[in-house]
Amino acid sequence: LAQRANGIGLVVLATGRRRPDDLPHYVEWTNPNELLARSDYIALHVPATPETKGMIGAAEFARMKPSAY
């Protein structure tokens, strides 16, 4: 998804517990709060586990800009 988004000219941001060693050059690593504030779209790529359940909700959507999808 990141490669396709970059291919159509989107800025690609990523965050997580740790920065991957193989992060592509076109992906900007950032913290979760900055990612929410800057993003127009967010895609979550995590397994469905008790640890990830509820990781994004109303409070996180409220931190996004009004024009975000």
C-alpha positions in Angstrom: 0.0 0.0 0.0 2.8 2.4 0.9 4.5 1.8 -2.5 1.3 2.5 -4.4 0.5 5.6 -2.3 4.0 6.9 -3.0 3.6 6.1 -6.7 0.6 8.5 -7.0 2.4 11.3 -5.1 1.2 10.9 -1.6 3.5 11.4 1.4 3.7 8.2 3.3 4.0 8.3 7.1 4.5 5.3 9.4 4.7 4.6 13.1 4.9 1.6 15.4 6.6 0.2 18.4 9.9 0.2 16.7 11.3 1.5 13.4 11.8 -1.3 10.9 15.4 -1.8 9.6 14.1 -2.2 6.1 11.8 0.9 6.0 11.7 2.2 2.4 13.3 5.5 1.7 10.0 7.1 0.7 8.3 6.3 4.1 8.7 8.9 6.8 8.8 7.4 10.3 7.0 9.6 12.9 5.3 9.4 16.2 1.6 8.4 16.5 0.4 11.9 17.4 2.1 13.5 14.4 0.8 10.8 12.1 -2.7 11.5 13.2 -2.4 15.3 12.9 -0.8 15.1 9.4 -2.8 12.3 7.8 -5.6 12.5 5.3 -6.0 8.7 5.3 -4.9 6.0 7.7 -4.5 2.3 7.1 -3.9 0.0 10.0 -1.7 -3.1 9.2 -1.8 -5.0 12.5 -3.1 -8.5 13.5 -6.4 -8.7 15.2 -5.4 -9.5 18.8 -6.5 -8.4 22.2 -3.5 -6.1 22.3 -4.5 -4.3 19.1 -8.3 -4.2 19.8 -9.4 -0.6 20.2 -6.0 0.9 19.3 -7.8 3.6 17.3 -11.1 5.1 18.2 -13.0 8.3 18.7 -10.1 10.1 20.6 -7.7 9.3 17.8 -10.1 10.4 15.1 -10.7 13.6 17.0 -6.9 14.4 16.7 -7.1 14.2 12.9 -7.6 17.3 10.8 -11.3 17.9 9.8 -10.6 17.2 6.1 -9.3 13.7 6.8 -11.2 10.6 5.5 
